[in-house]
Amino acid sequence: MTKPVCNYKKLEALFGDDRATEEDAETAAEIRERNARLNDVESGVQVDETIEEVDFLVSQNQATLGGYDVDPESPLLNKSSGEENTSKQKQKVKRSKYVEAVNLNESFKTFANAIKESTAEMMKTPQRLPIPESEIWKYLEELQLEDEMVEDAAYLYLTKEPDRLAAFLGCPSHRRKTILLKLLHDAAVI
C-alpha cells in the first residue's frame, strides 16, 4: 500500500474512467458486440436494435436500409430544405478545411525547401574573415614566433578557420601567442 507507483498521473490519464464520446468512440467489447449483431442480421437471426444503433450503422456505411418497400414520395424520406442546407454547409466547411490543410502542407514544404536551399548556399559560400589577410600577417609578426614554419602554418590555419581567427583576435594581446600555439597544437598543425 505504501509503495509509490511511477508515472501514476500519466497512467491515470491513459487508463482512467474518462473516455471519448464522439461517433467513433467504442471499446473493443462494443465493437465485437456490434459485429456479432451484424453477423446475426446477415444470417437471418432476429435482432432487436434501437433506432440510434441502426442510424449509427448506416452513418458508418456498415448497414443499409435496402430491401424494404418504401414509398419514395414519403415525406419521411424527403429532406427538408433546411436539412439540405446544413448538410451542404457541413460539406462546404469540410471542403474548406481540407483545402486549408493542403495549403498549409504546401506552405510547410515551400518553407522547408527554402531552408534547404539557403543551407546549401551557406555551405557553398566560404565564411568571410573578420579582418583582411594582411592584418592577420601583421598580428602574427607581432607575436615574434620562433619558427618560420609555425608562422606560415599559423597564417594558413587562421585564414582557413574564421571561427578560430575570431577566438585568436578576441583574446588579450599578451595571451595571443599562447592561445595560437594551443589552437595549432589542437588542430595538429604543429
C-alpha positions in Angstrom: 0.0 0.0 0.0 2.8 2.4 0.7 4.9 1.6 -2.4 4.9 4.5 -4.9 3.7 3.9 -8.4 5.9 5.5 -11.1 4.1 7.8 -13.6 0.8 7.5 -11.7 -0.6 10.6 -13.2 0.2 9.6 -16.8 -1.2 6.1 -16.2 -4.4 7.6 -14.7 -4.8 9.8 -17.8 -4.3 6.8 -20.1 -6.4 4.3 -18.2 -8.8 6.5 -16.2 -12.6 6.4 -16.2 -12.9 9.2 -18.9 -13.4 8.1 -22.5 -14.2 9.7 -25.8 -17.8 10.5 -26.7 -17.6 11.1 -30.4 -19.1 8.8 -33.1 -16.1 6.5 -33.4 -15.6 6.2 -29.6 -16.2 2.5 -28.9 -14.5 0.0 -26.7 -13.3 -3.3 -28.2 -16.1 -5.1 -26.4 -18.7 -2.8 -28.0 -17.2 -3.3 -31.5 -17.2 -7.1 -31.0 -20.9 -6.9 -29.9 -21.9 -4.8 -32.8 -20.1 -7.1 -35.3 -21.8 -10.1 -33.7 -25.2 -8.4 -34.1 -24.4 -7.6 -37.8 -23.5 -11.3 -38.4 -26.8 -12.3 -36.8 -28.7 -9.9 -39.1 -26.9 -11.3 -42.1 -27.6 -14.9 -41.1 -31.3 -14.2 -40.6 -31.5 -14.2 -36.8 -33.9 -11.6 -35.5 -32.1 -8.9 -33.5 -33.7 -6.0 -31.6 -31.8 -2.9 -32.4 -32.7 0.7 -31.4 -33.2 3.4 -34.0 -30.0 5.1 -32.8 -27.9 1.9 -33.3 -29.3 1.5 -36.8 -28.7 5.1 -37.6 -25.2 4.8 -36.4 -24.6 1.7 -38.5 -26.0 3.4 -41.6 -23.9 6.5 -41.0 -20.8 4.3 -40.8 -21.8 2.5 -44.0 -21.8 -0.8 -42.1 -25.5 -1.4 -42.8 -28.0 -0.3 -45.5 -31.7 0.2 -45.3 -32.3 -1.5 -48.6 -34.8 -4.3 -49.2 -37.8 -2.6 -47.7 -40.9 -1.5 -49.6 -40.9 2.2 -49.1 -42.8 4.9 -51.0 -40.1 7.2 -52.5 -42.5 10.2 -52.2 -42.8 9.6 -48.5 -42.3 12.9 -46.5 -40.1 11.0 -44.1 -37.5 10.3 -46.9 -37.5 13.7 -48.4 -35.2 16.1 -46.5 -36.4 19.5 -45.7 -34.6 22.3 -47.4 -33.1 23.3 -44.0 -31.5 19.9 -43.6 -30.1 20.0 -47.1 -28.6 23.4 -46.4 -27.0 22.3 -43.2 -25.6 19.2 -45.0 -24.3 21.4 -47.8 -22.8 23.8 -45.3 -21.1 20.9 -43.5 -19.7 19.6 -46.8 -18.5 23.1 -47.6 -16.8 23.5 -44.2 -15.2 20.1 -44.6 -14.0 21.0 -48.1 -12.6 24.4 -47.0 -10.8 22.7 -44.0 -9.3 20.2 -46.5 -8.2 23.0 -48.8 -6.8 24.9 -45.9 -4.8 21.8 -44.7 -3.5 21.2 -48.2 -2.4 24.8 -48.5 -0.8 24.7 -45.1 1.0 21.5 -46.1 2.3 23.2 -49.3 3.4 26.2 -47.3 5.4 23.9 -45.0 7.0 22.2 -48.0 7.9 25.5 -49.5 9.4 26.7 -46.2 11.4 23.5 -45.8 12.7 23.8 -49.3 13.8 27.4 -48.7 15.7 26.3 -45.6 17.4 23.5 -47.5 18.4 25.9 -50.3 19.7 28.6 -48.0 21.6 26.0 -46.0 23.1 24.6 -49.2 24.1 28.1 -50.3 25.7 28.8 -46.9 27.7 25.6 -47.3 28.9 26.7 -50.7 30.0 30.2 -49.8 33.1 30.3 -47.7 32.9 32.3 -44.4 34.3 35.7 -44.5 37.2 36.6 -42.4 36.6 39.3 -39.8 39.8 41.2 -40.9 41.8 41.3 -44.1 44.6 38.7 -44.6 47.3 41.3 -44.5 46.2 42.2 -40.9 46.4 38.6 -39.9 50.0 38.5 -41.0 50.8 41.7 -39.1 49.3 40.2 -35.9 51.5 37.1 -36.4 54.6 39.1 -36.9 54.0 41.0 -33.6 54.0 37.7 -31.8 57.6 37.0 -32.9 57.1 33.3 -33.4 60.4 31.3 -33.3 60.0 29.2 -36.4 59.0 30.4 -39.9 57.1 27.2 -40.4 55.0 28.0 -37.3 54.3 31.4 -38.6 53.3 30.1 -42.1 51.3 27.3 -40.6 49.5 29.8 -38.2 48.7 32.1 -41.1 47.3 29.3 -43.3 45.4 27.9 -40.4 43.8 31.2 -39.3 42.8 32.1 -42.9 41.1 28.8 -43.3 39.3 28.9 -39.9 37.4 32.1 -39.4 36.0 31.0 -36.1 39.5 30.3 -34.7 40.7 33.6 -36.1 37.9 35.3 -34.2 38.9 33.5 -31.0 42.5 34.5 -31.6 41.6 38.2 -32.1 39.2 38.2 -29.1 41.8 37.3 -26.5 44.1 39.9 -24.9 47.2 40.7 -26.9 49.6 39.5 -24.3 48.0 36.0 -24.4 47.6 35.6 -28.2 50.9 33.7 -28.6 49.8 31.0 -26.1 46.3 30.8 -27.5 47.6 30.5 -31.0 50.0 27.7 -30.1 47.2 25.8 -28.3 45.0 26.2 -31.4 47.7 24.9 -33.7 48.5 22.0 -31.4 44.8 21.0 -31.1 44.5 21.1 -34.8 47.7 19.1 -35.2 49.2 21.7 -37.5 52.5 21.8 -35.5 
